[in-house]
Amino acid sequence: MKAIILMFDSLNRHMLEQYRDTIVEAPNFARLAERAATFDNFYAGSMPCMPARRELHTGRYNFLHRSWGPLEPFDDSMPQILKDNGIHTHLASDHPHYWEDGGATYHTRYSTWEFFRGQEGDPWKGVVSEVPADAPLRQRMVSQDRVNRRYMPTEAEHSQTRTVDAGLHFIETNAAAEDWMVQIELFDPHEPFFTHQAYKDLYPHEYDGPQFDWPGYQKVTEPEAQVEHARREYAALVSMCDRSLGRVLDAMDEHGLWDDTMLIVNTDHGFLLGEHGWWAKSVQPWFNELVHLPMFLWDPRCGQTDARRGDLARTIDLAPTLLRYFGLEPTPDMQGRDLALPADGAGTALPGPAGQEPAGGDPAGERAALFGIHGGHVNVTDGRYVYMRSAVSPGNGPLEEFTLMPTHMRSRFSPAELADWTPAEPFTFTKGLRTLRVEAQGGWMNSWQHGTVLFDLEHDPSQLDPLVDDAAELRMARLLVEAMREADAPASQFLRLGLPVEGEVGTEHLLAGEHAERAEAMAVPMPPAAELPAAELLTGPLLELAGTTRGRAVLEAEVPSVVHTEGVSLPTSMSLYDLATHGAITVEQLRKVGAALAG
């Protein structure tokens, strides 16, 4: 038996014709849909990039316990389990986060692995930069990205192409062998949206603005022509990804692999391209464009082709599916289920290799998909309603990290962060180990700013009109608490969200109505800076504004949290307008400050 995972990063479901009308030319995704089951209700879980990959390994949620980080010593790893049971696992990837502090224990779980450099400002080619070393991270990454692109002058030299080349080499070399799994993992179509001209030519449009294929993580402030240009740059990259998919499908055809080779085509999350007035991810609520994902499965056990799957499925289901496919049992700590279906398409999972009940998963009754980012909203969907539960206080606390691997994305925890750690009692999944309990770092972006919101996807599929419905919210809040308890969420998460650690959720815990005004205020799109009163002051350095007597008085009156809590940690160049683009203050607050300064 054999398996191929083709995993993309930031692939938007609504940009594929299998899910919605789209400008994207992707004939190979159509070809894939004819050979596989297309999932209509597949949801992300822990986000963003490395937390999602931790789910792929462990089959369980992790965002309730820690932020972005490596596999923990107590984590089960699906590729490791396969390797330990005689299944050769191979990873070919150009995903740069695997080789940073916060991702450094994943690739070594595979039997063999190879990596291709050059994506997203990867510190690859050594060219001395004119950008100072203390410049903001994004500025340094953009500078390095310009260098890297010079070393990929043709499509054949693009890191995506070289990654697929490597994956196909593994398939061609081992097509006649048994017992292997290859994971061809592409960083694309993650930003920046770097493609060569042939793909850009698929999407002709009039544009004479600046180069713009790397939007920031913030509200949209660019003119509509620039926004549309970025969408077409993204579309071009999806078309390149489609070609890579076609190469994998060609290899399966050429080597006759369909009879005994599982194929999973998936992604970790999506990317906002102006929807809801936002770019990117992580700093806003997790709208469906980010978490309702494309997923395709060819499973020789049930042989579903040209089929639609409407059952609720999740990233945590992939590890149990692969283990069961190879005749192995998921571990007791895995929360996911085997996604196999019998040949008649019924909705029950196939039994395990020894006739056991379907793996892991939810208790009898409603199924739920839990999703979120550490410190953000904790969200749940039942396939119709989406409930986004925010913190109950502006401080977004208590918020704690539980880890034995204290690293962030690109750094280790600092001595100051670790100075006051305390030992936590073991969780159900830590194999009896006590972890470090570390107070999490605060930040400007937290879920309280956006409030608790409820959406009914049946009547509001675009999530434009939050619902205030006490009965629906109560049911979803209870579903959320049940899912959090099943994940053995720490007590601090329940306290942060204003939910009971034990006992029933009651009407006294409902927040959507109370938060509706704040949620509406935060959803207001950003106006162009030039349209605001006192625009020169709102777009100038905030620290300079706060350093004047009049400026400080206005800030203390209209946005006191800016002055009293985080001001000392602001980048020197950040403006009040910048804070509004990141959702730290509302547009209404920004306008009030401008009016007071201009008065």
N, C-alpha and C positions, 0 to 999 in steps of 0.2 A: 504494500500500500504506500501511496505517496500523497503529498499535499503541497500546494503552492499558495502562499499568501502574497497578494499584490496590494500593498498598503500605500495609500497616498496621505498627504498632510494637507488639511484645509480645503478639501474638496466639497464644494457646495452642492447639495442635493438638487436645489432648484435651478441649477445651471445645466442639468442633464435632461434630455427629452423624455427619459423614462418616468420623470416625475412632474415636469412642467414645460410649457412652451418656452423656448430659449433660443438665443442667437447662436449658441455654441454648436460648432460642427464637431460631432463625436460619433462617427459611424461605428467604431469598435465597441462602444458601450451598448449600442443597439444590437450588435452582433453577440455581445456577452449576454444580454437579457434573453436572447433566443435560446441560449444554451444553459441557462441557470435560473434560479429563483431570485426574483427581485423583491427586496424587503420594503414594505411601505411604512412600517412602524418601528424602525431601528433607531435607538437613542444612544447618545454618548453617556458617559458616567463621570469619571474624575477627569478634570481638565486643568491646563491644556496638554501640551505635547507629551512630556514624560509621565505625568500621572495617568494619561490614557494608555501609555505603553506598559505601565505597571499593572493596569487592569488586564491587558492582553496576556501578561505573564501569569498573574495570580488568580484571575477570575473573581475578583472581589473589589468593592469600592475602597478608595484610600483617601479621598479628599477631606473626609471628616476628621482625620487624625493628623495629617501633616500636609505641608505644601510640596511643591516640586522637589523631587529628590530621587536618590538611587533606590534600587531594590534593597530591602532590609534583610538582615540575617535570618529572620523568621519567615520571609516571604516564600511561598511556593512559586516555582517558575515552570510554566508549561514547556518551553524549549529544553530546560534542564531535565525535566522529568522524562521527556521523550528521549533525550540523549542518554540518560541513565538506563533506559530500557531498550537500548540498541537501535534507536531511530536516529539517523544522522540528521542533524539540524544545521542549516547554513543561513547566515544573514548577509545580504548584500545591500548596502544602504549609503546614501549621501546625506543622511540626517545628522547635522553637526552636533545636536545636543547629546548624542550618545558619548561624545568624547569630551564632555565638560564635567565639572565637579558633580553636577546634579544628575548625571546619567551614566556614570562610569561603571556600573555593575551589571548592565543589561547585556551588552554584546558578548561578554565572556560566558554567558549561560549557553551559548550555542556551541556545537561541535567545531565549526569553522566559521569564519566571518571575514568580510572585507569591506573597506570604506573608501569613499570617493569624496575628494575635498572640493570646496569652493562655494558652498551655499551660504546665503544670508550673512555676509560679513565674516565668514569663517576665517580665522587667522592663519591663512594658508601661505600665500606667496609673500616673501619678505621684501617689501619695498618701503623705504623710509618715508613716512607720511609728513605732510606739512601741517596736519591736524595735531594740535598739542595733546599730550598724553592725558591731561586733565579735562579734556573736552567731554561733553555729554556722551554717554555710551552710543546713542543712536548716530551721532555725528561721526564717531570713530568707526562704527560698523559700516556706514554708507561709504566712507573713504576706502575701507578695506574691500568692500564689495566692488567698487570701481576697479581696483587692482585685479581682483579675482577674475572679473569678466574678460579682462585683456588676455587671460590665459585659456579662455574657452571661445576662441574666435569662430568655431564652426559647431554645428549641431552634434557632430560626431564627438567633439571634445567637451560638450556640456556634461556636467556631473550626472544629470538624469540619464542621458544616453549611456554613459559608461557604467552606471549602476545596472541598468537593464542588460547591457552586454554581459556583465558578470553573472547576473542571474540566469541568463540564457545559456551561458557557458556551463554553469552547474547542471542545468536541465539536460543539455546535450550530452554532457559527460556521463550523467547518471541515469539517462532515460531507461536503460535496460535493467538497472539495479532496482532492488526493493528497499522499502523501509527508509524513506527520507522525507524531509520537509524543508522547503526553501522559502525564505521570507525575503521578497524583493521589495524593499521599502524606499519609497521616493519622498523626498522633502517637498517636492512640488505637488500641487500648485500654491504652496505657502509663499508668502511675500518674501523678497521682492519678485515681481512677475517678470522674470528674465527669460526671453525667448529670442530666437533668431528671426530674420525678416520673413521667411516663408510662412510662419504662423501668424505674424502680424498682418500679413497681406490678406489673410482670410477675413479680416474685420476692418475694411476701409472706413475711414471717417475723417471729417475735417477737424484738425486740431493744431493750434499754433502756440500752445502754452509750454511750460517747462517740462522737462523729463519727469514723469510721475508714474512710477510702477511700484512704489513702496509707501503706501499710506501709513500714517501714524496711528497709534492706539488712542483714538480720541473722537470727538464729535466732528462731523463734516463741516468744514468752513470754506472749502474750495468752490469755485464756480461750477455750474452744472456740466459745462463742456469738459472740465478737468475730471469730474467724477465719472462721466461717461467714458472718457479716455482710459481711466484706470480699470473700468469694467471690461473694456475691450482688451486691455493688456492681460487681464486675468483670463478672459475667454481664450486668448491665444495660447496661454500656458496650459489650460485644460485641453485644448486640441493637441498640444504636444504630449500631454499625459495619455490622451486617447491613442495616439500612435504607439506609445510604449505598451499600452494594454494590448493593442493589436499584435505586437511582436510576441507577447506571451501567448496569446490565443493561437497564433501561427505555430509556435513551438509545440503546443498541445496537439494541434492537428497533425503536424509533421511526424511527431513521435508516437502518435496513437495513444495519448495519455488519458483520454476521457473515461475510459472504462474503469481505471483504478487510481485516479488522482483527484483528490478534492481540490477545488479552487475557491478561495475566498478573496473578494475584492472589496476593500473597506477603506475607511478614513478615520481620523481621530476626532475631528470637529470641523466646523465650517469657518467662514470668514465673512464678516459684514462688508458689503460694498455700497454703503450709503443707506441701506434699509434701517428704519427707525432713527435716521439721522446720525448714524455711527459708522465708523470704520472699525475693522479688525474684530477683536474679542477681548475677554477677560476684564475689561474696565467698565462694562455695562452689564445689565441683566443678560442671562443666557437665553436669548430668543431662539425660536425654532430654527432660524437660518443657521444657527451655530450648533445645535444639538440633535436635530432631526436629520439623520444621516443617510446617505446612499449606502446600500450594502447588497452584494450579490453573492450567492452561494451555489456552487455546483457540488453536490454530494452524491457520489456513486452509490451510497447505501439506499437512497430513495429515488434517485434519478429524475428529480423535478427539472423540467426544462420549460422555458417560455411561460413561467408561472409567477403569480403574485402571492406574496406572503403578507397577511394582514395582522399576524400576531405580534404582540409587543416583544421586541428583542433588544439586546443591549450589548455593549462592548464586553461586559463581564461574561457573556455567554460564549465567547470565542474559544477560550481556553478549555472549558469542558467539552465543547464540540470537537476540537482537535484531539483531545485525549481519548474520548470515546471512539472516535473514528479509528484510531490506532489500537483499539482494544484495551485501553487503560482506564482506570477509574479516576475521576476527579477527586481531589483531596477533600477532606471534611471542611476545610476552611474556604473552599470555593463557593461563592454565592450564585454563580451563573448556572445555566442549564444547557444541555445538548440541544442544538437547533435542528437536529435531524427530524424529518417527517417520514412516515411510511409512504409507500408508493401511491396510495390512493389520495394523498393530500390531506388526510385528517389532521386535526390540530394537536395530537398527542405525540410526545417525543418517543423515539425508538428506545427500547430497553438497552441496558448496558450489555457488555460482552458475556456476562454470566446470568443474564435475565433479571438484573436488578432493576429497581424503579428508576425513572429518569433522574438525572443528576441534580443535586443541589437545589437552588432556586427558592421561590417564594412558597409560603404556606398555601393550603387550599384557599380558594377564594380569589379576590382581586389580585392581579399582577400589577407591579409598579416598576417604573424606571426612575431611579434616583440620579440626579446629576448636579454638578456644581464645581466650584473652585474653592480651595481652602480660604476661609475668611470672607467669602462672598455669600450670595443667596444660597440657601439649600433648597433644591427644587425637586418636584416629583410630578410625574404624569401617569395617568392611567390610559393614555391613548386619546382621550377626548379633552379632559381638562389639564391645564398646566398650572401648578401652584408654585409661586416663587416666594419663599419665606425669607424676609430680611431680618437683620439684627433689630432689636427693640430699642437700642440706644445709639447715639452718635459715636460713642467710643468703640462700638463694634466688639465689645468684650463680654465675658472673658473669652480669649482666643489663645489656644495652646498648640504647640507642636509636640507630637509623641514620636520619638525616633531613636534609633541607635546609629544612624548615619547622618550626622548633623552637617549637611551641606545644602546650599541654595543652588540655583541654576548654574551660576558661573563663579561661585565662591564657597568657601567653608563658612560655617557659623563663626562669628567673631568671638574672641574671649569675653567681650562684654555681654553678648547674647547668652553665653554659657555660664556666666558667673553665678547665676542664681538657680540653676537647674535643680530639680528634685526628682527622685525616682517615682515613677508611676506604677500602680499595680498592673499586673499582666492583663491584657485583653484576651478575648477568647481565641484570637488568631495569632498571638505572639509566641506560641509554643512554650508557655510558662515563663517567658522572659519579661522582666520589667524594663521599660524604656525610660529614656530621659523625658521629663516633662519640662518644656521650655516655653516661656511666655513669648508668643508670636510678635513679630514686628508689626507696628501699626503702619498706616498709610493713608493717603488722601482718599483713595477709592475704596469705599465699603458699601455694603448693600443697603445700609440705613438711608443713604442719600436717595435711593430709588424707591424705597418702600416695599411693602408686601403687595404682590399683585396676583390676580387669578385670571386666567384666560379660558374661554370655551372655544376650542378649535373647530367645533362643528359649525358654529355661527360666526366665528372671528378667526379664520385660519391664518391671517396675517398678523395677529396679535396687536391690533391697533386700538382696541377698546377694552381696557381692563374691566372685569366684572366684579360687582359687589353683590354677592349672593351668599347669605350666611349659611344656608343649608349645604350648598356646594362646597364652600370653604371649609366648613366643619368636617365634611367627609374627606376632603383632600388633606386637611391638617392631620386627621387621624391616620390616613394612609401614609403621610410623611413620617409621623412619629413611629408607626409600625416599621417602616423601612429603616429608619435610623436605629431603632432598637435591634433589628435583625443584624445590622452592620456593627453592632456594639459601639455605637458612637459615644464619645466621652461626655460626661455630664456637662462640661463647659459649653458644648455645642447647643444643648437644650437650653441652657441658661442664656446664651447669647441670642437665641431666637425667641425666647419667651415661651418655651414649650415645656411641658412637664416631663421630668426624668422618669417618673413612675406615675401610674394612674391614668385616668381618662383625659382626653382633650375635650374641653367644654367650650361653650360660647364665649366665656371670659378670655379665651386665648385667641380669638379672631382679630385680625389686624387689617384686612383689605379695606374695609370702610374707613377706618381711622387713618390709614396711610394714603388714601386715594388722592387727596389734594397735593401731597408731596410728590407722589408718583407722577401726577399730571404735570407739575411744575418742572420736574427733571426731564420729562420727555419733550419739552419744547426745543425745536431745532435752534442751532446757533445762528444768529444774524451776522452778516458781514461786519467786521469791526468798524468800518467807515461809517456805518449807519448808527452807531452808538454815540451818545453824548460824551464829551471828554475822552474821545477815542485814543488820543495820544497818551493820556494817563493810564487808561485801562490796558493798553498794550505795551506800556513801558514796564521796566522792572518793578515788581511788587515791593521788593525790599526798599527801593528808593522812595516809592509812594508812601510806604509805611513809616519812612524816616522823616517825613514832613509833619508838622503839627496838624495842618488841616487834613492831609491825607489819612493820618492815623485816626483822627477823630471820626472821619466818615467810615473808615473800615470798622472801627469798634462799634459804630452805631448800626451798620447794615450787615456786616459779615464778621462778627466778633470771633468766631472760631478760627478764622484765617490769621488773626493777630495773636490770639492767646494760646494756640495749641501747636501748630506746626511751622510757624513762620521761620523759626531759626534753622530749619532743615531744608528750606526752599533753595533750588538752584538760583544763582544770582540773576540769571536772565529771565526767570519765569515771571509772567505777568498775571494780573487778575483774569484777563481774557483767556490765557492759557489754562488757568484753573477751571474756568467754566467749560472749556472744551473737553476737559478730563472728567467732568461731572462732579467736581468738588463743591461747586456752588451752582445755583440755578441761573438761568438767563434773567429771570426777574430780579434776582439779587444783583446781578451784574449791571442791569439797567438802572437800578436804584442808586448804586454807587456812582455810576456815570452822571446821573441827574444831579446828585448832591455835589459832586465835584464841579460840575458846570454851572451850578446855581450861584 
